[in-house]
């Protein structure tokens, strides 16, 4: 077995680039593993290219900041900007725009596996730190914080909740404050109660975008759901 010599840690200090409350967003293509198995590589790369263009354009149009592409996934954050203190509202609007544009993208891409072109999105609001750590300087800032972790977990649970957008309650509370008399645009989201997330000590109260017209707003569950790993 070849031994690996560990080098001293070159990181002396991490300088945070950003620190504050913001909305973290994870977007991920659905059924991507099956698509990669069934479809030719040229078609898969074409799909990823279209997906990245659609999501990147939507994030930019709602004044979000794209942090990284992660294969078939994208991480972005939405913070308050100088002339607008509506990060949660912008993130929710961006999420719905992404869904609409991904559906449009699917009209031009038909997978051999038969899966429709769709995506899942997780959102959470809270403290986020962004900094460069050693070699990460060449790839951009690293984001850490509970909001980032929870957003990733919520995106992973979307299919189990029969949803495409899953939102932490902190996002909804902030959006209500921002919307004021225009809170009606939050009506498409329904309360699905607390969700236990692996690795987190307490449950997260969760909302999702309605997927069927027959769905009605649910009362808060008496006990938390357990998220599947």
Buried (B, 14 or more C-beta within 10 A) or exposed (E): EEEEEEEEEEEEEEEEEBEBBBBBBBBBBBBBEBBBEBBEEEBBEBBBEBBBEBBBEBBEEBBBBBBEBEEBBBBBBBBBEEEEEBBBBBBBBBBBBBBEBBEEBBEEBEBEEEBEBBBBBBBBBBEBBBBBEEEEEEEEBBBBBBBBBBBBBBBBBBBEBEBBBBBBBBBBEBBEEBBEEEBEEBEBBBBBBBBBBEEBEEBBBBBBBBBEEEBEEEEEBEEBBEBEE
